[in-house]
Amino acid sequence: MKNLEIIEVINKAKHVVVIAHINPDADSLGSASAVYTYMLKLHKKVSFFCASKKIDEKFKFLPWTEKIKSVFPSDADLAISLDCGTHARIGTDIAIDLINIDHHQSNDAYARFNVVNPKAISTTQVLFDFFKANDLSINAKMATALYAGLVDDSSNFLSLKTDENVFAMAQELCLLGADIKACSRYISRYISLAGYRLKGAMMLSMSLHQDGEIALLHVSQEMMQRYGAVASDCEAALEEALHLPTVKVALLLRENKNRTLKGSLRSDGSVDVNRVAKLFDGGGHPHSSGFTLDTSDMQNASDRLIQLIKEHRQ
Ligand SMILES: [Mn+2]
């Protein structure tokens, strides 16, 4: 289905700003990179905004990421948010027209224009479908950026949402010139020494609960500092806890500096963890969600979450 109204809004805009969410991942940066490239093809003035000041080095291979600024341009007349499941993920208030392109189940259509498909495996898949439905051509730079989001959000094509459409999209992007070697090097196979060391410590401290169905991982500020790790370094161990045959849900509680706890949940599909995250004003996807707890009591929080996950088993 064509999105005629949105195409017209884009065509009329003079200065478009593409937005990646705070603490951006490959899907958010990849989709923003593809839209940025497309705006250049239209000879538009375009800016790349991300509220986070530090962007992971590994994403530098994505086209135009060197243009990212953490200050929102004052003269832009159209904003496009990519992979931002809530307005808050943008990291600033948007006073101009906004197009929200996303795939999070928790997305509440917060913009004037919304292109949201919670069935899509990545925002880059939503965008790929949008480009194709509206007969907008995809060049090699755009193909690389779209492929990056597809690889990352599908966990290297291993996620349960991977299907024939995902592989068809991957094939088409390859034919369009996507740099799949760079995506493999910087997305699938890339970890810092700090990340490896933290992962080892997390694996050693992992505990199993409820007949081995729930894996619990803790990360303290002391652990983060000891290894020089950053927040995204916690994800590998959390994802891999689901590789254990009995584990259905993996829960990570990470101590923040401000005496709060960051919770991250991963599920094999038998528990909708988005519903658990929502109880704490968090959100995401049924298989992958996050939230913040206003406490620093790790033990209490762990007990409470294990109980809640048990109650949400389907
Ligand atoms: Mn995504």
Residues whose N, C-alpha, C, O or C-beta is under 5 A from the ligand:
A	BS01	MN	D27 D83 S122 T123 D153
